[in-house]
Amino acid sequence: MPKAQATAGKSLLNPQDHLLVMIDFQSQMAFATKSIDMANLRNNAALISQAAKVFKVPTLLTTVAEKSFSGPMFKEIT
């Protein structure tokens, strides 16, 4: 049976084979989220987007009805 090998951290998260997709991180959309409070949701979104920036991982941001209903994307991730 083959043994597991430890892998250096730099190869685990890199811009060549990763992409962060953040979908509908907008105030009105967050109100429908019941599994986490809004402050934690915003903080978690900020943390993951900052980590992607540090590791130079490309990030795709999507919104829905920004001008008519859902409002702008969280400022923490833009």
C-alpha angles and dihedrals in degrees: 000000000000118000123233115252124214112241124212114253094239091067094051098067120024138143094245097069107016137076128180113216116194113188125196099339090169131132098247092046090051092059089069091056109099101165094073134023118253096248091055091045092053093044092049091048090050093049095050093045092049091049090052089051093050092050091042091237111163114247128207116201121194131185138186126217093343095168099039110034123345099051129216125327116269107283089224092071103039 
